[in-house]
Amino acid sequence: MAEEPTNQPTWQDKMAEKQKILDQSGLWAQMGFISNNEIDCEPILLFQKHETNFYPIIVEAPPADFIRPKWDKIKHVWIDNDNASTSSRLASVEKTIESVRQNNVAVQSENKDLKNALSSLASGQAQMLKLLGAATSPKANTTDSTLDGGSTNVQ
């Protein structure tokens, strides 16, 4: 990215000039900003008052502290294309990624603990079902095997 030469007016300077014309003339209804692939932010005067954006005109002014504003067509917000701003945003994104990574590790650990607890609970339930099954099923004859068990056929 090539830096703007310092002898060129900034977008704020151009906006101040346009605002002066807007205030002094009755021809113009509003200030807008062109922002597209070729132009990052260029203040222009509009004959009609508009409430919403219409490509490539943005009716919302960029934040005054932006150095090189550009309209993000996807998020519908002004972003700052300045290198210093980009590096600070990158640092912020890196912090966010690290935070998400740490949260992911914590969640994976909690999931492992939960999985172990559920597995333990399932085996406990399986043993309980075996005991309940043994307690409620009809039992085989437990008397002495030498007895005939009450047979009526005597020989």
N, C-alpha and C positions, 0 to 999 in steps of 0.2 A: 504494500500500500504506500503510495506516495503521500508525503505530508503536504498540506496546503502552504504555499508561500505566505509569509507573514504580511506582505504588502497588500494582499487581497482582503477585501472586507469579509468579516465572518457573517454567518447567517443572522446573528443578533444585530449586526450593523445594518444589514439589508432590511431586516424586519423593522428596525427603528426608522429607516428612511420611508418604507412603505406605510408605516403607521402615521408618520407625519403627513404624507400625501392623503391618506384616508381621512385624517382629522380635518384637513384644510379644504378638501374637495367634496362636493356633493355627488360626484359621479359614482363613487365606489360604495358598496354596501358592506363589504367584509374583506378580511384578509384570510387567505388560505395558504397552503404550503404544497408545492409539488414534491413528491417523493416517489421515484420509480427506479428502474435499473440503471439509468444514466445519471440521474440527479438525486443526491441524498436528501437535501432540504433546501428549497428555494421559495422564499416568501413571494406571493403574488396577490394582486388585488382582484376582487370578484365584483361583478356588477349586481349580482343577486345574493341575498342572504341564504345560506344553506345550513341546515341543522345536522346533516350527516355527510360522511365522506363519500366522494365519488372519484373513482380512479382516473388519474393519479393525484387528485386533489384531496388533501387532508385538511379539515376545517379546525381541528384541535391543534393548538400550538404546542411545539415540543417543550419539554422542561428547560427552563432558562440556564440551568447548569450543564446541559449537554454541550459538548464541544463540536461534535460532528453527528447530529441526529439523522436517523434514517427510519422510515416507517416500516415496521415489520408487518408484512401483509398477512402472515399466518396468525400471529398473536394479536394483531390489531393494536399495537402499542408502539410508541417511539422507543428506539434503542440508540445508544451512543456508539458510533463507529470509531471513536478515538482510540488510539493504541493504548494509552494509559488506562482508559476505561475498560478496554478489552482485557488487559492483564489483570485488573482488579476483579472483573467478572469471572475470569478463569480461576483465580485463587479462590473465589467464593464457591464456584462449582466444584473445585477439588475438595474443599472442606465438606461440602454436602455429600460428595461421593464417598469420602472416608467415613462420614457419619452413617451413611446408609450401609456401608460395608460392615461397620461395627455392629449395627443393629441386626444385620443379616446373620452374623456369627452368633449373636445372643439368641436370636430366634431359632437357629439351627440347634443350638445347645438345648434350649427349652423343648423343642420338638423331639429331640433324642430322649430327654428325660420323660416326656409324656408318653412316648412310644414304649419305653421300658416299663413305665407304670401300667400302661394298658396291657402289655404282654403279661405282666405279673398278675394283674387282675383276671385276665382271661384264663391263665392256668389255675388260679385259685377257684374260679367258677367251675372249671372242668372237674377239679377234684371234688368240689361240693356236689356237683351233679352225680358223680360216681357214688359218693356216699349216700345221697338221697335215693339213687337208683337201687343200691344194695339194701337200704332200709325199707323200701316200699315194695320190692319185688317178692313174689312168692318164693319161699325158701325150699330147698330140697330137704328130704327127710334127714334129720340130724340124729335119729336114734341109733342105737347100736346095730351094726350091720349083721349081727348074728341072729337078731330077731326077724321074724318074717314080716313085720310091719303091719300086722293085723289082717293077714290074709285069711279068708274064710274057707279056703280049700285046704283041708287037712288030709294028708295021705297016710 
